Amino acid sequence: MPINDDEDNADDKAQSGETDLDDAETLVWESGKCPPEARAQFRQSVAAYEQAPWTTRFQLLEEAGIHLPSPESMNDRQLEAKLWEMIEGLAGQRVFLSQTDHLNDRALYNLFWHDLLREAAKDLSLDDSSAWHIDLLGSGSEEDTYLYLKYYADDAARRQWSADFPDDEMPEHEEPPFDRDRRLPQADDRGQTNVEDDQVM
């Protein structure tokens, strides 16, 4: 949200707790209990994000030396190896995946090659305390919700969903057809994290 320099808004901003970041076109809410060191670090991270150039994950992987052929150009064995090279490359850039076990290797690589890696992304280096998280079923769509309830939700989550949304169809639980998620790199493999959500929309 652009900063409004109108002096008439100054009192409203002060009362709401919104604070202008130094030299940044952003309004944020800051708790009065936030330690000065944490506030300064947060402001630095926001400024770094805003100043970073736009690119794509595809471009960043290519620049890191990870060539990504089209899925149609590879047989299944080649594609599996390239998929894991892509996954490890993303992890090296602090980008981590979850809930992929409903997709086979080709479907997953197709989704990334044709769509997810082409989305705009900030060329921003993250340290081991931060990460981007891509949840393959995080869009909130009816299809994603159905697949989540079918393959990933535990009994407690399924009961709570039925209680909250009694008109929704509850699919029979099935084990996911593939076994990949437990082998995926995790953000906390390299220390504690403050994970940023980058859910698939």
SEGUKOL-321674 format. One line per field, with one value per atom (N, C-alpha, C): residue number from 1; residue in one letter; chain; x, y, z. Coordinates in steps of 0.001 Angstrom, whole numbers, plus 500000, padded with zeros to 6 digits. Layout:
<rs>
i = c(NUM:...)
aa = c(a:...)
ch = c(A:...)
c1 = c(X:...)
c2 = c(Y:...)
c3 = c(Z:...)
</rs>
This chain:
<rs>
i = c(1:1:1:2:2:2:3:3:3:4:4:4:5:5:5:6:6:6:7:7:7:8:8:8:9:9:9:10:10:10:11:11:11:12:12:12:13:13:13:14:14:14:15:15:15:16:16:16:17:17:17:18:18:18:19:19:19:20:20:20:21:21:21:22:22:22:23:23:23:24:24:24:25:25:25:26:26:26:27:27:27:28:28:28:29:29:29:30:30:30:31:31:31:32:32:32:33:33:33:34:34:34:35:35:35:36:36:36:37:37:37:38:38:38:39:39:39:40:40:40:41:41:41:42:42:42:43:43:43:44:44:44:45:45:45:46:46:46:47:47:47:48:48:48:49:49:49:50:50:50:51:51:51:52:52:52:53:53:53:54:54:54:55:55:55:56:56:56:57:57:57:58:58:58:59:59:59:60:60:60:61:61:61:62:62:62:63:63:63:64:64:64:65:65:65:66:66:66:67:67:67:68:68:68:69:69:69:70:70:70:71:71:71:72:72:72:73:73:73:74:74:74:75:75:75:76:76:76:77:77:77:78:78:78:79:79:79:80:80:80:81:81:81:82:82:82:83:83:83:84:84:84:85:85:85:86:86:86:87:87:87:88:88:88:89:89:89:90:90:90:91:91:91:92:92:92:93:93:93:94:94:94:95:95:95:96:96:96:97:97:97:98:98:98:99:99:99:100:100:100:101:101:101:102:102:102:103:103:103:104:104:104:105:105:105:106:106:106:107:107:107:108:108:108:109:109:109:110:110:110:111:111:111:112:112:112:113:113:113:114:114:114:115:115:115:116:116:116:117:117:117:118:118:118:119:119:119:120:120:120:121:121:121:122:122:122:123:123:123:124:124:124:125:125:125:126:126:126:127:127:127:128:128:128:129:129:129:130:130:130:131:131:131:132:132:132:133:133:133:134:134:134:135:135:135:136:136:136:137:137:137:138:138:138:139:139:139:140:140:140:141:141:141:142:142:142:143:143:143:144:144:144:145:145:145:146:146:146:147:147:147:148:148:148:149:149:149:150:150:150:151:151:151:152:152:152:153:153:153:154:154:154:155:155:155:156:156:156:157:157:157:158:158:158:159:159:159:160:160:160:161:161:161:162:162:162:163:163:163:164:164:164:165:165:165:166:166:166:167:167:167:168:168:168:169:169:169:170:170:170:171:171:171:172:172:172:173:173:173:174:174:174:175:175:175:176:176:176:177:177:177:178:178:178:179:179:179:180:180:180:181:181:181:182:182:182:183:183:183:184:184:184:185:185:185:186:186:186:187:187:187:188:188:188:189:189:189:190:190:190:191:191:191:192:192:192:193:193:193:194:194:194:195:195:195:196:196:196:197:197:197:198:198:198:199:199:199:200:200:200:201:201:201)
aa = c(m:m:m:p:p:p:i:i:i:n:n:n:d:d:d:d:d:d:e:e:e:d:d:d:n:n:n:a:a:a:d:d:d:d:d:d:k:k:k:a:a:a:q:q:q:s:s:s:g:g:g:e:e:e:t:t:t:d:d:d:l:l:l:d:d:d:d:d:d:a:a:a:e:e:e:t:t:t:l:l:l:v:v:v:w:w:w:e:e:e:s:s:s:g:g:g:k:k:k:c:c:c:p:p:p:p:p:p:e:e:e:a:a:a:r:r:r:a:a:a:q:q:q:f:f:f:r:r:r:q:q:q:s:s:s:v:v:v:a:a:a:a:a:a:y:y:y:e:e:e:q:q:q:a:a:a:p:p:p:w:w:w:t:t:t:t:t:t:r:r:r:f:f:f:q:q:q:l:l:l:l:l:l:e:e:e:e:e:e:a:a:a:g:g:g:i:i:i:h:h:h:l:l:l:p:p:p:s:s:s:p:p:p:e:e:e:s:s:s:m:m:m:n:n:n:d:d:d:r:r:r:q:q:q:l:l:l:e:e:e:a:a:a:k:k:k:l:l:l:w:w:w:e:e:e:m:m:m:i:i:i:e:e:e:g:g:g:l:l:l:a:a:a:g:g:g:q:q:q:r:r:r:v:v:v:f:f:f:l:l:l:s:s:s:q:q:q:t:t:t:d:d:d:h:h:h:l:l:l:n:n:n:d:d:d:r:r:r:a:a:a:l:l:l:y:y:y:n:n:n:l:l:l:f:f:f:w:w:w:h:h:h:d:d:d:l:l:l:l:l:l:r:r:r:e:e:e:a:a:a:a:a:a:k:k:k:d:d:d:l:l:l:s:s:s:l:l:l:d:d:d:d:d:d:s:s:s:s:s:s:a:a:a:w:w:w:h:h:h:i:i:i:d:d:d:l:l:l:l:l:l:g:g:g:s:s:s:g:g:g:s:s:s:e:e:e:e:e:e:d:d:d:t:t:t:y:y:y:l:l:l:y:y:y:l:l:l:k:k:k:y:y:y:y:y:y:a:a:a:d:d:d:d:d:d:a:a:a:a:a:a:r:r:r:r:r:r:q:q:q:w:w:w:s:s:s:a:a:a:d:d:d:f:f:f:p:p:p:d:d:d:d:d:d:e:e:e:m:m:m:p:p:p:e:e:e:h:h:h:e:e:e:e:e:e:p:p:p:p:p:p:f:f:f:d:d:d:r:r:r:d:d:d:r:r:r:r:r:r:l:l:l:p:p:p:q:q:q:a:a:a:d:d:d:d:d:d:r:r:r:g:g:g:q:q:q:t:t:t:n:n:n:v:v:v:e:e:e:d:d:d:d:d:d:q:q:q:v:v:v:m:m:m)
ch = c(A:A:A:A:A:A:A:A:A:A:A:A:A:A:A:A:A:A:A:A:A:A:A:A:A:A:A:A:A:A:A:A:A:A:A:A:A:A:A:A:A:A:A:A:A:A:A:A:A:A:A:A:A:A:A:A:A:A:A:A:A:A:A:A:A:A:A:A:A:A:A:A:A:A:A:A:A:A:A:A:A:A:A:A:A:A:A:A:A:A:A:A:A:A:A:A:A:A:A:A:A:A:A:A:A:A:A:A:A:A:A:A:A:A:A:A:A:A:A:A:A:A:A:A:A:A:A:A:A:A:A:A:A:A:A:A:A:A:A:A:A:A:A:A:A:A:A:A:A:A:A:A:A:A:A:A:A:A:A:A:A:A:A:A:A:A:A:A:A:A:A:A:A:A:A:A:A:A:A:A:A:A:A:A:A:A:A:A:A:A:A:A:A:A:A:A:A:A:A:A:A:A:A:A:A:A:A:A:A:A:A:A:A:A:A:A:A:A:A:A:A:A:A:A:A:A:A:A:A:A:A:A:A:A:A:A:A:A:A:A:A:A:A:A:A:A:A:A:A:A:A:A:A:A:A:A:A:A:A:A:A:A:A:A:A:A:A:A:A:A:A:A:A:A:A:A:A:A:A:A:A:A:A:A:A:A:A:A:A:A:A:A:A:A:A:A:A:A:A:A:A:A:A:A:A:A:A:A:A:A:A:A:A:A:A:A:A:A:A:A:A:A:A:A:A:A:A:A:A:A:A:A:A:A:A:A:A:A:A:A:A:A:A:A:A:A:A:A:A:A:A:A:A:A:A:A:A:A:A:A:A:A:A:A:A:A:A:A:A:A:A:A:A:A:A:A:A:A:A:A:A:A:A:A:A:A:A:A:A:A:A:A:A:A:A:A:A:A:A:A:A:A:A:A:A:A:A:A:A:A:A:A:A:A:A:A:A:A:A:A:A:A:A:A:A:A:A:A:A:A:A:A:A:A:A:A:A:A:A:A:A:A:A:A:A:A:A:A:A:A:A:A:A:A:A:A:A:A:A:A:A:A:A:A:A:A:A:A:A:A:A:A:A:A:A:A:A:A:A:A:A:A:A:A:A:A:A:A:A:A:A:A:A:A:A:A:A:A:A:A:A:A:A:A:A:A:A:A:A:A:A:A:A:A:A:A:A:A:A:A:A:A:A:A:A:A:A:A:A:A:A:A:A:A:A:A:A:A:A:A:A:A:A:A:A:A:A:A:A:A:A:A:A:A:A:A:A:A:A:A:A:A:A:A:A:A:A:A:A:A:A:A:A:A:A:A:A:A:A:A:A:A:A:A:A:A:A:A:A:A:A:A:A:A:A:A:A:A:A:A:A:A:A)
c1 = c(500849:500000:500882:500702:501532:501314:502377:502289:501488:500571:499791:500404:500923:501612:500667:499367:498399:498458:498699:498836:497548:496410:495150:495097:495932:495915:496902:497710:498786:498229:497182:496619:495998:495286:494677:495726:496844:497904:498530:498706:499306:498394:497078:496143:496008:496133:495970:497236:498351:499598:500364:499869:500573:501759:502878:504106:504745:505183:505892:507271:507635:509003:509906:511103:512057:512325:512112:512424:511726:510586:509875:508428:507834:506457:505535:505510:504750:504191:502990:502433:502382:502822:502784:502262:501800:501439:502578:503032:504115:503652:503863:503509:504469:503936:504787:505687:505387:506186:507329:507393:508435:509794:510801:512130:512717:513484:514056:514889:515623:516453:515592:514497:513607:512920:512531:511893:512851:514107:515090:515335:515418:515643:514464:513248:512072:512057:512368:512384:513421:514570:515603:515137:514445:513988:512916:512024:510997:511644:512593:513271:514035:514696:515435:514490:513328:512351:511868:511540:511009:512042:513311:514363:514874:514582:515076:514385:515108:514491:513588:512646:511764:512433:512165:512652:511684:512134:511336:512217:511603:512369:513081:512456:513077:514412:514381:515586:516643:516234:517189:517858:517084:517671:518645:518265:519162:520452:520347:521540:522414:521810:522559:523168:522983:523578:522692:521420:520493:519660:520024:519295:518022:516921:515617:514993:515247:514648:513134:512445:511003:510694:509596:509255:509085:508631:508405:509704:510816:512098:512813:512240:512915:512100:512799:512107:511901:511223:510850:512066:513108:514297:515008:515140:515776:514960:513640:512786:512862:512895:512995:514273:515395:516662:516606:516005:515924:514971:513903:512978:513698:514499:515190:516302:516900:517878:517182:515990:515218:514833:514361:513961:515133:516284:517471:517927:517806:518166:517275:515986:515068:515395:515696:516059:517302:518244:519441:519136:517988:517531:516490:516395:515481:514018:513719:512350:512020:510957:510654:509217:509023:507738:507074:505747:505021:503773:503238:502022:502122:503092:503306:502973:502615:502513:501300:500414:499293:499666:500853:501301:502474:502472:503648:504743:505930:507065:506803:506220:506000:504979:503909:502898:503472:504309:504899:505873:506735:507684:506946:505886:505078:504524:503991:503392:504429:505612:506648:507175:507456:508088:507168:505882:504949:504332:504318:503546:504323:504588:505071:506424:507326:508646:508591:507486:507356:506734:506241:505628:506680:506274:507193:507673:508964:509567:510635:510891:511936:513296:514289:515670:516266:515947:516274:516929:518151:518845:518272:518012:517496:518534:518636:519566:518855:519571:519024:517896:517587:516470:515189:515220:514052:513854:512649:512365:511070:510959:509688:509119:507810:507149:506109:506200:505225:504414:503162:502231:501433:501591:500935:499412:498887:497434:497017:497745:497505:496639:495985:495233:493895:493354:492017:490905:491251:490227:489494:488336:487569:488370:489055:489835:490972:491707:492812:492307:491194:490628:490226:489603:489189:490405:491466:492673:493343:493344:493912:493162:491831:491032:491168:491325:491416:492750:493845:495169:495976:495785:496732:496144:494877:494278:494202:494562:494434:492988:492693:491314:490772:491611:491149:490800:491643:491378:490120:489909:488712:487444:487499:486340:486040:487086:486879:486302:486786:486262:484775:484409:483003:482125:482668:481898:481736:482781:482743:481979:482062:481435:480616:479502:478726:478168:478059:477513:478585:479851:480924:481044:481326:481571:482885:482869:484087:484518:485603:486031:486561:486476:487102:488613:489205:490656:491376:492407:493289:494728:495620:497035:497453:498277:498724:499400:499231:499774:501292:501929:503382:504022:505308:506024:507237:506977:508027:508226:507142:507203:508201:508295:509193:510658:510936:512314:512632:511629:511859:512750:513634:514396:513441:513809:512979:513708:512934:513524:514348:513889:514600:515770:516087:517284:518544:518466:519642:519481:518629:518432:516997:516690:515335:514978:513686:513260:512115:511997:510836:510243:509341:508904:507917:508157:507236:506353:505034:504132:504159:504325:504251:503342:502111:501242:500770:500528:500070:498660:498458:497129:496507)
c2 = c(498807:500000:501239:502153:503363:504222:504903:505814:507050:507445:508655:509747:510790:511845:512917:512734:513719:513838:515049:515245:514914:514958:514636:513191:512337:510917:510571:511517:511213:510702:511366:510939:509558:509295:507981:506888:507147:506147:505907:506961:506801:506000:506271:505565:504100:503794:502414:501597:502278:501545:501372:501908:501796:502751:502266:503047:503034:504180:504237:503629:502710:502207:503279:503379:504349:504090:505118:505057:503909:503446:502357:502766:502329:502669:501599:501489:500440:500955:500505:500756:499425:499387:498160:498468:497426:497546:496992:497743:497300:497317:496206:496117:496954:497622:498377:497491:496191:495237:494651:495003:494457:495044:494176:494693:495516:496566:497401:496613:495594:494815:494051:493467:492724:493659:494861:495834:496266:496511:496928:495823:494577:493461:493289:493452:493341:494421:495648:496738:496496:495960:495669:494608:493576:492503:492997:493874:494439:495297:496133:496990:496153:495086:494223:493569:493137:492518:493510:494725:495713:496142:496138:496586:495485:494221:493111:493096:492766:492728:491504:491612:490492:489562:488280:487275:486097:484893:483680:482613:481629:480510:479754:479687:479021:479697:481018:481771:481604:481640:481508:480132:479091:477762:477659:478203:478200:478928:480068:480827:480074:479171:478354:477122:477006:475890:474672:474815:473688:473854:473092:473146:472330:472887:472247:471981:470794:470460:470332:470411:470218:468780:468558:467188:466255:466798:465964:465431:466080:465691:464598:464144:463188:461920:460796:459573:459603:458585:458612:458646:457889:457858:459204:459804:461124:462168:462083:463069:462945:461733:461564:462203:461969:462561:464079:464605:466057:466664:465959:466442:466624:465630:465740:466779:466960:468042:469394:469529:470759:470965:469911:470003:470422:469806:470157:471583:471977:473342:474369:474096:474993:475060:473905:473894:474731:474701:475522:477007:477357:478744:478988:478039:478120:478112:477262:477063:475587:475312:473951:473583:472305:471810:470923:470807:469863:469397:468255:467653:467421:466594:466255:464803:464007:462558:462117:463019:462654:462756:463258:463439:462518:461919:461159:462122:461608:462467:463336:462753:463528:464628:464313:465340:466474:466136:467172:468032:467405:468175:469042:468482:469270:470518:470353:471484:472573:472181:473175:473768:472940:473429:474367:474013:474818:475976:475887:476864:477476:476705:477286:477966:477391:478015:479264:479469:480638:481835:481635:482745:483753:485013:486061:485785:486013:485798:486850:487179:488131:487439:488097:487602:488032:487252:487637:486462:486663:485610:485501:484260:484009:483262:483610:482880:481675:480939:479695:479897:481136:481393:481713:481692:482053:481039:481005:480090:480480:480063:480101:478698:478595:477294:477186:476159:475924:474690:474920:473855:473529:472328:471975:471974:471914:471940:473140:474226:475376:476467:476204:477295:477564:476577:476729:476411:475955:475598:474335:474083:472884:471627:471626:470455:470195:471268:471096:470635:471198:470796:469331:468903:467503:466580:466918:466081:466068:467218:467276:466347:466432:465598:464121:463824:462430:461799:462538:461930:462351:463558:464109:464385:464698:465065:463842:464035:462937:462872:461884:461682:462901:463523:464692:465842:466074:467152:466869:465605:465251:465437:465041:465236:466720:467529:468958:469594:469151:469703:469365:468125:467723:468511:468813:469596:471040:471594:472990:473168:472157:472261:470996:470827:469583:469310:470334:470130:469692:469765:469364:467849:467357:465928:465553:464493:464001:462726:462790:461602:460527:459291:458201:458429:458184:458361:457292:457727:456813:457235:456280:456610:457218:458254:458842:457781:457862:456827:456865:457931:458056:458395:458151:458279:459186:460466:461440:462419:462828:463926:463676:462443:462171:462330:462336:462492:463919:464785:466160:466901:467775:468643:469480:469706:470485:471758:472799:474083:473972:473149:473060:472086:471539:470709:471500:472832:473675:474656:474332:475229:475685:476444:476926:477907:477969:478787:479699:480745:481626:481554:480615:480248:481264:481699:482556:481664:481943:481158:481662:480713:481013:479960:479925:478839:478969:477806:477780:478326:479284:479891:479517)
c3 = c(500000:500000:500000:499045:499006:500227:500646:501776:501379:502230:502016:502883:502267:503002:503509:503299:503744:505265:505771:507204:507951:507260:507914:508360:507733:508075:509177:509605:510560:511878:512396:513671:513568:512455:512272:512243:511567:511481:512845:513607:514930:515833:515768:516623:516227:514929:514486:514674:514948:515112:513825:512717:511452:511447:510902:510921:509542:509081:507809:507973:507068:507063:506476:507017:506497:505024:504185:502766:502057:502533:501872:501664:500552:500240:500803:502130:502786:504099:504446:505764:506490:507728:508509:509894:510573:511978:512798:513785:514650:516091:516785:518189:519021:520019:520926:521758:521791:522557:521740:520475:519599:519988:520269:520623:519481:519787:518735:517727:518194:517278:516274:516762:515869:514890:515381:514502:513387:513747:512748:511733:512204:511289:510341:510883:510045:508968:509357:508384:507295:507692:506709:505729:506235:505355:504388:504867:503985:502904:503296:502326:501305:501759:500839:499843:500320:499419:498373:498808:497876:496838:497215:496308:495389:495722:494910:493550:492479:491149:490992:490074:489770:488771:488921:487989:488060:487732:487906:488540:489186:489727:488610:487458:486310:485971:485889:485558:486653:487896:488997:488986:488682:488601:487430:486296:485129:485455:486130:486490:487491:488248:489199:488534:487225:486492:486379:486701:486612:485343:484323:483049:483175:482717:482872:481502:480942:479642:479754:478643:478651:479056:479719:480121:478929:477819:476641:476048:476359:475769:476563:477692:478557:478737:478869:479266:480775:481309:482718:483645:483319:484171:484162:482989:482900:483645:483506:484153:485677:486196:487648:488183:487481:487923:487854:486805:486653:487678:488004:489026:490355:490754:492031:491987:490826:490694:490881:490322:490487:491954:492617:494013:494887:494672:495450:495124:493864:493488:494158:494227:494920:496408:496999:498420:498668:497726:497854:497836:497260:497252:498347:499295:500440:500003:499001:498533:498757:499517:499930:499567:499236:498751:499792:499679:500518:499794:500257:499734:498223:497868:496452:496143:497153:496956:496146:495790:494926:493452:493146:491765:491463:490268:489865:489411:489163:488841:487622:486601:485375:485584:486296:486558:487391:488373:489215:488425:487643:486837:485827:485217:484285:484949:486156:486864:487114:487541:487796:486498:485511:484279:483507:483429:482637:483415:484747:485509:486668:487708:488965:488831:488044:487887:487017:486316:485423:486130:487348:488073:488509:488593:489027:490447:490669:491989:492196:493439:493773:493782:493208:493240:494570:495597:496966:497669:498133:498859:500264:500692:502034:502843:504128:504989:505587:506437:506970:507965:508316:509227:508468:507133:506329:505212:504668:503574:502882:501618:500904:500942:501085:501177:500074:499244:498186:498554:498925:499274:498023:497502:496240:496354:497572:497761:498602:498479:499334:498747:497626:496989:497650:498365:498935:497960:496757:495774:496214:495624:495960:495631:494505:494116:495102:495460:496402:497767:498210:499495:499467:498396:498252:498317:497583:497574:498948:499620:500973:501914:501904:502788:502440:501173:500730:501096:500891:501000:502229:502717:503687:505072:505156:506444:507359:508630:509583:510081:510928:511381:512110:512942:513690:512754:511737:510782:509975:509624:508854:509706:510981:511857:512045:512230:512419:511163:509999:508744:508592:508900:508790:509749:510937:511902:511440:510854:510419:509113:508237:506906:506637:507319:507206:505814:504985:503634:502639:503018:502114:502044:500849:500678:501345:502142:502764:502026:501273:500528:501471:501032:501773:501791:502958:503045:502237:501521:500810:501061:501096:501162:499826:499834:498573:497706:496396:495516:495361:495796:495634:496980:497091:498360:498163:498147:497870:499020:499656:500625:501751:502248:503369:502974:501664:501184:500741:500756:500315:501305:500812:501726:502558:503817:504730:505143:505399:505772:507037:507989:509255:509212:508044:507922:508227:508045:508214:509356:510298:511437:511524:512547:512736:511644:511336:510220:510597:509815:509855:508462:508269:506913:506383:505166:504448:503599:503523:502703:501276:500382:498955:498360:498811:498464:497042:496445:495066:495011:494136:494012:492681)
</rs>
